[in-house]
């Protein structure tokens, strides 16, 4: 069994402040260590279930958060940002049996988690075919474009709920739930055990139940916080201005969406 893990930091246990995600802040280090622990828990559980090869993509910030010296011999860790539009999913292809997401979080515009955003803080919210777009949605469709099912997700309760709306048979593990600027955090040992047991449960299921079909057409919309940025990005090829703050791209190609996203929201 060959698995791909895409990992983020905001949905990991205990994290509630934006500063806790930033490498230059003194409070960042414990949360990078927690991200490493949660990825390691998923890898160990998957290996126990028969995964012989696991590729982990560090997906947060500069993509150098996970401690590479903690990874087992059966894990390949991808650090840094290649510049490829797949971004948090760079390294995936048709050879993988399934995808696991660790430390994911609520999307931009969602009030159920204090650090909710999609990719960067530049957008007020994004929509894909009329639905608020999370990094989970973005990366799940990327996996689907390679024919790979998304089997498991850990993160805040909001993204766990949204994940099940898109992929009803996905297995999730909640680390906390939020309201406004606060988050009610589950104890670290409980979160780690939920990840271990959740990964094992996910790998016991029929993977095909989690395989998503791509829509025939995509309507990708970004509503920016800054009207000047919205104006500038309206000149991206294929992007059209909808109103002062919103731009729209319509296409039948998923690669068009991820490529546009990698340019206009960063």
N, C-alpha and C positions, 0 to 999 in steps of 0.2 A: 504494500500500500504506500502510495506517495501523496503527501499532503503539503498544502501551501498555507502558511499562517501569515496574516497581515495584522500587525500590532500597532496600537495607538496608546496614548498615555492618559487622556482625559477621563476615560471610563474606568480606570483602575481604582482599586480600593482607596478610600480616604481623600482623594483629590477633590477640591472644591473651588480653589482660587486660580485665576489665570496665571498669576506669578509662579504657582507651583509647577507650571508646564514649561517655564522659560529657563534655559540652561544658565544664563548669567545671574539668576537669582540664587541666594544662599539656601532657600527652602526647596530648590528643585531636586537635589540629589536623592532624598529618601523616596521620591516618587519614581525616579528612574530605576531605583533598586526594586521598587514594587512592580514596575512594568516588567523587569527581568524575571522576577519571581513568578508572575502570572503566566508569562510566556513559557517559562520552564515547566510549570505545573501542567500546562496544556501539552507540551512536548512529551513529558514523561508519561502522561496518561495515554496519549496516542501511541507511543512506542509500546506500552504494555498491551495495547489492543492490536498490535501487529504492523504499525507503521514503520517501515524500514528506512524510508527517506523522508525527511521533513525540511522544507525550505521556509525560513522565517524572514519576512520583510519588515524591517524597522520602518514604521510609517509616520513617526511624529517629528515635526520640525525639520532639523537638518538630517534626520534619520540616523543619528548616532547616539541613541539613548540606552539601548539594551547592552548589557555587559557581555562582550563576545567571549570572555574567558569562563563564563558560566554555562555555555552551551555544550550539550553532550556531543559525542563523536558522530551520532547519526543526524545531527542538525547542521544545515548550511545557513548561515546568517548573512543577509544582504544589508549592508550599512551604506549610508549616504544616498544622495539623490542623483539618479542617472540623467535626468532631464527628459526621459521618455514620458509621454502623456499618461501611461498607466500609473505612474507615481507610486502610491501605496501598494499597488499590485504588480509593480515591475518585477519580472522573473516568472510570472505565471504563463503557462501554455497548456496545450491540450493533453500533455502527458500526466497531469495531476488527477488524482481520484476525487479530491475534495478540498474545500477551503474552510479554515477556521479563522474567526475574527476575535481578537483579544483587546480589551480596553477601549471599545468603541463608545460613542456618545451621541446624545440628541443633536439634531440638525439646527442650523441657523433658523432663528425665529421661534424655536420651541421653548416655552417658559418652564419646562419641567426639569431643567438642569442648568446650573449657574454658568457653566462654560460651554453651553450649546453653541455650535458653529458648524459650518461646512467648509472644510479645507483651510480657509483663512477667516479673518474677522472683517473682510472687506464687504461682504454681502449682508443685507438685512435678512434676506432669505433667498432660496433658489427653488424653482419648481421644474419637475420633469414630467411631462404629460399631465400637468395639472396637480401633481402631488408634491408636497415639500420634499426636497431632495437632501438626503443625508449622505455622509461618506459611505455608510452601509449600502444605500441604494446604488450610488455611483459604482462602488467596487463590486457589488453583487452582479450588476449588469456587465461589468468587465469580465468577471468570472464566467458569466453565462455566454459571453461572446466567444469564449474559448471552450464552451461545452462542459464546464466544470461546476458541480453543484456546491452551494454554500451550506455547510452542515451545522455550524456552531457559532455562537456569538456570546461574548461576555461584555458587560458595560452597565450603564445606568438603566433603571427600569423603563425610561421613555424609549430608548433605542431598542431594548428587548421587545417592547410592545410593537414598535414599528417594524422590527424585523419579522415578526410573526404575521403581520399584515401582508408583507410582500412575499415571504416564504413560510407558509403556514406550518410546515413540518420541521422547521429549523429548531434546534435545541438551544436554549439560552440560559445564562447564569447572571443574575443581577448583583451588582456590587453596592448599589445605593439608589436612593430616589431623591429628587430635588423639588424645591418650590422657591421661586424667586432666587435670591442669592444664597440660599441655604441648601445643604444636602444632608440627608440622614444616611450615615455610612454604616455598612455592615462590617463586622470585625474581620481583620485580615485573614485569620485562619479559616473562617467560614467561607470567605470569597474564594480562597485558594482551593478549598475542598469542593465548592460548587463547580469550579472550573474543571477540576479533575473528574468528578463524577459526571458532569455535563458532557465533557469530551467523550468519555467512555460510552455514555448513553447514545450520543450522536453517531458514534462509529459502529454501534450495534444495529442501527436502522438501515432501511433500504435507501441507499444514497440517491437513487433516481427520484425519490419523492421530493427531494430538495433541488432538483434541477429546474432552472427557470428558463422560459422561452423569452427571447427578446421581442419587444414590440416591433411592428413593421415600420413604424414612424416615430420620431422623437421630436418633441417640442421642448426645448431647453430655454428656461428663462432665469435671468439673474436680476434681482432687485438690489441695487447697491445702496450703501449708506450715504455715499457722496455723489451728488449729481455730476460733478466734474469728471469723476472716474467713469460714470455711466456714459457720459458723452464721448470720452476718449475710446472706450471699449466698443462703442457702437460702430466703429470703423473696422473692427475685426471682420475678416471675410465671411459673409453669410449672416452676420449679426445685424439685426434691425432694431431701431429704437421703438419701444412701445409707449413709453412716457418718459418723464424727466429722469426717473431713477431706474427704469427697467429696460433691458435689452432681451431680444428673443432670437433664437436660432432654430430653424426647422430643417430636419434632414432624415434620411432613412439609413444613415450610417452611424453606428455607435462610435467608430473611431473619430468621426467629426465632433461628436459630443465631448469625448474625453480630451481631445486636442484643444477645442475651444475652452473647456473648463481649465485646462492647465495654463492657459494664457490669460484669460479675462478676470479670474478671481485672485490671481497671485500678484 
